[in-house]
């Protein structure tokens, strides 16, 4: 009934809302938003995969790959090099699994990456507020 125009309008609305949130978000929230964005794109890719929409599946997986690669490159190895190294390896693994999921139309690999991302995000979400922005805490 609404068609493609409705989808474009909803996407535009969501993008405008996200841009507004990005402008006021602290660094901790920005990372949360990256996790949420990757998870959303993987879920949409899985739906496109099931529907046989190869182009849209590939586009969404590509966007998820971009986000996870951004998370990997933003790792700070100054405070905890061992943790940063382990997360970098895990993100690299996820990137491979997403590429394989796209190549083989394998929703189980998408589910695996989603599960891993949710676990990392859950840990990130549990960081107490006083530890979320160490630079500002030192200035106090």
Backbone bond lengths (Angstrom), bond angles and torsions (degrees), N, CA, C in turn:
res aa  C-N    CA-C-N  psi(-1)  N-CA   C-N-CA  omega(-1)  CA-C   N-CA-C  phi
1 X - - - 1.436 - - 1.534 110.82 -
2 X 1.337 117.75 -41.92 1.457 119.61 -177.60 1.522 112.40 -91.55
3 X 1.322 117.47 -34.42 1.452 121.52 175.40 1.518 114.73 72.70
4 X 1.325 114.02 -163.41 1.461 121.56 -174.25 1.527 112.58 -68.00
5 X 1.323 118.23 -32.70 1.463 119.28 179.83 1.518 111.10 -61.03
6 X 1.321 116.80 -38.91 1.453 120.74 178.92 1.524 109.89 -63.22
7 X 1.330 116.64 -43.33 1.466 120.57 179.57 1.525 110.36 -61.11
8 X 1.338 116.89 -42.95 1.460 120.75 179.61 1.524 110.63 -63.99
9 X 1.323 117.37 -41.48 1.463 120.81 179.41 1.523 111.22 -64.93
10 X 1.318 116.69 -43.55 1.464 120.58 178.46 1.522 110.05 -63.60
11 X 1.333 117.41 -43.67 1.462 120.91 178.54 1.529 111.19 -61.46
12 X 1.320 116.84 -41.31 1.464 120.74 178.55 1.520 111.07 -64.05
13 X 1.327 116.18 -42.71 1.456 121.09 178.91 1.532 110.64 -62.10
14 X 1.329 115.83 -46.40 1.460 120.48 -179.88 1.512 110.75 -62.73
15 X 1.337 116.88 -41.83 1.457 120.26 -179.08 1.533 110.13 -64.75
16 X 1.324 117.90 -41.42 1.462 120.78 178.38 1.523 110.67 -63.01
17 X 1.327 117.09 -41.44 1.459 121.09 178.10 1.512 111.67 -63.51
18 X 1.325 116.54 -41.03 1.455 120.57 179.16 1.514 111.15 -66.71
19 X 1.328 116.56 -41.27 1.460 119.18 178.99 1.522 110.83 -61.48
20 X 1.325 116.45 -38.96 1.464 119.87 177.29 1.521 110.54 -62.96
21 X 1.329 116.81 -42.92 1.465 119.84 -179.69 1.522 110.88 -66.94
22 X 1.315 117.46 -38.99 1.463 121.25 -179.70 1.529 110.39 -60.83
23 X 1.322 116.69 -38.58 1.461 120.59 -177.20 1.523 112.79 -64.00
24 X 1.323 118.04 -27.62 1.469 120.25 -177.18 1.527 113.08 -110.22
25 X 1.319 117.41 -3.00 1.467 120.80 -175.17 1.520 111.48 -77.28
26 X 1.330 114.74 144.70 1.463 119.75 173.24 1.535 108.26 -80.98
27 X 1.326 117.68 168.04 1.473 120.10 -177.44 1.533 113.46 -56.02
28 X 1.313 117.28 -37.24 1.462 120.39 179.60 1.527 110.43 -62.45
29 X 1.314 116.60 -45.53 1.468 121.28 179.90 1.526 110.81 -66.17
30 X 1.323 117.71 -35.65 1.462 120.27 178.64 1.531 111.12 -61.22
31 X 1.324 116.48 -40.98 1.465 119.76 177.73 1.530 109.55 -66.00
32 X 1.326 117.65 -41.00 1.469 120.38 175.73 1.523 110.29 -57.33
33 X 1.318 116.22 -42.26 1.465 120.46 -179.93 1.528 111.29 -64.40
34 X 1.319 116.89 -35.49 1.468 119.55 176.64 1.527 110.62 -64.62
35 X 1.333 116.39 -44.79 1.471 118.98 176.24 1.518 110.39 -58.21
36 X 1.321 116.73 -47.73 1.467 121.20 -178.93 1.524 111.08 -60.85
37 X 1.326 116.33 -41.58 1.465 120.20 179.56 1.517 112.20 -64.38
38 X 1.321 117.13 -42.59 1.469 120.13 178.69 1.523 110.70 -64.05
39 X 1.332 116.14 -44.48 1.472 119.92 179.90 1.527 111.28 -62.52
40 X 1.313 116.59 -40.90 1.464 119.84 179.21 1.525 110.97 -63.96
41 X 1.313 116.44 -44.36 1.469 119.67 -178.50 1.527 111.48 -65.75
42 X 1.314 117.22 -36.52 1.467 119.91 176.97 1.525 110.23 -65.96
43 X 1.323 117.14 -42.08 1.471 120.30 178.95 1.526 110.97 -62.84
44 X 1.312 116.67 -42.35 1.473 120.13 178.96 1.529 109.96 -66.97
45 X 1.332 116.73 -39.24 1.471 120.20 177.79 1.523 110.63 -61.56
46 X 1.317 116.50 -39.08 1.468 120.18 178.95 1.529 110.11 -64.08
47 X 1.321 116.86 -42.20 1.469 120.09 176.84 1.520 111.37 -63.11
48 X 1.325 116.78 -42.29 1.462 120.70 178.32 1.523 110.67 -65.32
49 X 1.328 116.34 -36.37 1.458 121.22 178.09 1.524 109.77 -62.22
50 X 1.320 116.18 -47.39 1.467 120.77 -179.99 1.521 111.87 -64.67
51 X 1.340 116.30 -32.31 1.468 120.62 -179.60 1.522 112.38 -83.04
52 X 1.341 116.78 -6.64 1.452 120.43 179.71 1.522 113.76 79.74
53 X 1.320 117.30 16.58 1.460 121.74 179.27 1.532 108.18 -89.59
54 X 1.318 114.71 85.75 1.462 121.98 -172.43 1.528 112.03 -63.04
55 X 1.322 116.87 -43.08 1.467 119.96 -177.11 1.529 111.10 -64.31
56 X 1.325 116.54 -46.60 1.461 119.99 -177.85 1.532 110.66 -68.38
57 X 1.331 115.87 -37.61 1.475 120.07 175.97 1.516 109.81 -58.30
58 X 1.316 116.99 -48.71 1.458 121.44 -179.21 1.517 112.49 -63.23
59 X 1.328 116.45 -38.83 1.459 120.85 178.90 1.526 111.11 -64.38
60 X 1.322 116.95 -45.90 1.465 120.99 -178.99 1.531 111.67 -67.13
61 X 1.327 116.47 -40.99 1.469 119.16 176.90 1.524 109.56 -63.73
62 X 1.317 117.03 -40.21 1.461 121.10 177.43 1.526 111.73 -59.88
63 X 1.325 116.34 -41.67 1.477 120.02 178.10 1.532 110.33 -65.91
64 X 1.337 117.32 -41.25 1.468 120.40 177.70 1.524 109.99 -62.33
65 X 1.314 117.27 -41.04 1.468 121.57 177.78 1.524 110.00 -60.60
66 X 1.326 116.96 -43.88 1.467 120.26 178.97 1.530 111.36 -59.50
67 X 1.329 116.30 -42.96 1.467 120.39 -178.22 1.531 110.54 -66.58
68 X 1.327 116.20 -46.41 1.472 119.16 -178.97 1.522 110.51 -65.04
69 X 1.319 116.79 -37.63 1.460 119.31 176.72 1.530 110.12 -64.09
70 X 1.321 117.58 -37.21 1.471 120.77 175.85 1.526 110.89 -62.83
71 X 1.326 116.31 -43.73 1.469 119.75 177.10 1.526 110.48 -58.81
72 X 1.324 115.87 -40.76 1.468 120.70 -179.50 1.519 111.32 -65.18
73 X 1.325 116.97 -44.06 1.464 119.52 -176.60 1.534 112.65 -74.34
74 X 1.326 117.71 -19.21 1.469 121.42 179.80 1.531 113.01 -85.78
75 X 1.315 117.98 -4.77 1.463 120.07 -178.22 1.524 111.00 -57.50
76 X 1.314 115.52 138.47 1.463 122.75 179.69 1.527 108.10 -103.16
77 X 1.322 115.98 108.72 1.463 119.22 -177.33 1.526 112.82 -93.95
78 X 1.328 117.30 8.44 1.471 120.06 -179.42 1.522 112.17 -77.98
79 X 1.323 117.74 -38.51 1.463 120.97 -174.36 1.533 113.05 -87.50
80 X 1.327 115.98 -35.20 1.460 119.59 -179.08 1.531 107.61 -148.23
81 X 1.338 117.31 80.39 1.465 120.25 -175.17 1.524 113.87 -59.47
82 X 1.326 117.05 -35.56 1.466 119.76 -178.90 1.529 110.75 -65.73
83 X 1.324 117.41 -43.89 1.461 121.00 178.47 1.521 110.63 -64.59
84 X 1.324 116.94 -43.48 1.463 120.62 179.51 1.532 110.71 -61.31
85 X 1.320 116.46 -40.76 1.471 121.09 179.51 1.538 110.76 -64.40
86 X 1.316 115.95 -43.24 1.473 119.79 179.98 1.532 111.30 -66.64
87 X 1.338 116.27 -41.98 1.463 119.14 178.12 1.527 110.77 -65.65
88 X 1.324 117.34 -39.43 1.469 120.55 178.32 1.530 110.29 -60.27
89 X 1.317 116.41 -42.61 1.464 120.32 178.63 1.527 110.66 -65.65
90 X 1.320 117.07 -40.14 1.457 120.93 179.16 1.533 110.84 -66.30
91 X 1.333 117.25 -42.99 1.459 120.16 177.15 1.531 110.53 -62.59
92 X 1.328 117.67 -40.90 1.472 120.81 177.71 1.530 110.50 -61.81
93 X 1.308 116.42 -40.86 1.466 121.03 176.43 1.527 110.14 -60.69
94 X 1.328 116.80 -45.38 1.471 120.35 179.57 1.527 111.13 -61.01
95 X 1.327 116.43 -39.64 1.469 119.83 179.13 1.530 110.43 -61.87
96 X 1.327 116.37 -42.12 1.478 119.91 177.21 1.519 110.92 -62.86
97 X 1.333 116.47 -44.46 1.469 120.40 -177.75 1.532 111.13 -64.96
98 X 1.324 117.19 -37.69 1.464 119.20 177.34 1.526 111.10 -66.21
99 X 1.319 116.29 -40.68 1.461 120.14 177.50 1.525 110.32 -62.25
100 X 1.324 116.63 -42.93 1.466 120.85 177.93 1.525 111.12 -65.34
101 X 1.327 117.01 -40.13 1.469 120.50 178.79 1.522 110.18 -60.93
102 X 1.315 116.28 -41.57 1.460 120.46 179.13 1.519 110.78 -65.66
103 X 1.320 116.17 -45.90 1.461 121.77 -177.66 1.526 112.47 -64.26
104 X 1.338 116.41 -40.05 1.465 121.20 -173.78 1.529 114.10 -104.47
105 X 1.340 116.84 6.01 1.473 120.38 -176.50 1.523 110.96 49.61
106 X 1.320 115.43 54.63 1.456 121.31 -173.96 1.533 110.85 -112.13
107 X 1.337 117.77 100.68 1.465 120.19 179.94 1.525 112.91 -66.08
108 X 1.326 118.04 -24.96 1.472 120.03 179.32 1.525 111.42 -64.76
109 X 1.323 117.14 -35.06 1.468 119.96 177.79 1.526 109.97 -69.74
110 X 1.331 116.63 -35.59 1.465 119.61 174.84 1.529 110.03 -62.59
111 X 1.330 115.51 -43.70 1.468 119.99 179.04 1.524 111.12 -61.89
112 X 1.324 116.66 -39.70 1.463 120.86 179.60 1.526 110.58 -61.23
113 X 1.332 116.81 -46.25 1.460 120.33 -179.33 1.529 110.26 -66.12
114 X 1.326 116.99 -40.79 1.466 120.39 177.90 1.519 110.87 -59.51
115 X 1.317 116.12 -42.69 1.468 120.12 179.85 1.527 110.80 -62.59
116 X 1.316 116.54 -44.62 1.459 120.46 179.12 1.531 111.34 -62.80
117 X 1.328 116.00 -43.96 1.468 119.76 178.71 1.525 111.72 -62.59
118 X 1.329 116.49 -41.86 1.472 119.79 179.27 1.531 111.10 -62.57
119 X 1.327 116.54 -37.67 1.466 119.83 178.83 1.528 111.05 -65.76
120 X 1.331 117.16 -44.17 1.459 120.22 178.91 1.531 109.71 -66.08
121 X 1.321 116.14 -42.38 1.462 120.40 179.49 1.526 110.88 -62.42
122 X 1.312 117.67 -40.25 1.467 120.84 179.23 1.528 110.10 -60.13
123 X 1.312 117.41 -41.96 1.462 120.85 176.59 1.524 111.34 -64.45
124 X 1.316 116.01 -41.90 1.463 120.90 178.74 1.531 110.35 -62.88
125 X 1.322 115.79 -43.13 1.472 121.06 -178.99 1.520 112.12 -63.40
126 X 1.333 117.21 -26.91 1.465 121.87 -177.23 1.532 113.67 -84.61
127 X 1.313 117.30 -3.87 1.466 118.97 178.87 1.522 108.33 -63.67
128 X 1.333 117.32 125.24 1.467 119.99 -179.47 1.534 110.95 -62.49
129 X 1.316 117.31 147.05 1.470 121.03 -177.81 1.527 114.14 -52.38
130 X 1.316 117.53 -36.29 1.464 119.61 -177.38 1.530 113.10 -68.54
131 X 1.341 117.87 -14.31 1.466 121.54 179.09 1.521 113.11 -106.87
132 X 1.307 117.76 2.30 1.466 121.23 -173.66 1.513 113.83 -75.11
133 X 1.297 118.67 -30.24 1.451 121.06 179.98 1.528 108.95 -137.01
134 X 1.334 115.41 80.41 1.468 119.89 -174.03 1.534 112.89 -56.78
135 X 1.311 118.83 -33.49 1.457 120.54 -178.05 1.522 111.37 -63.27
136 X 1.326 116.85 -41.34 1.459 119.63 -179.67 1.527 111.30 -73.95
137 X 1.344 116.80 -29.92 1.451 120.07 178.70 1.535 111.27 -68.56
138 X 1.325 116.86 -34.22 1.456 119.73 179.68 1.522 111.64 -70.38
139 X 1.325 116.03 -29.16 1.451 119.95 -178.55 1.527 111.36 -73.71
140 X 1.311 117.78 -19.51 1.466 121.23 -176.68 1.502 112.07 -75.68
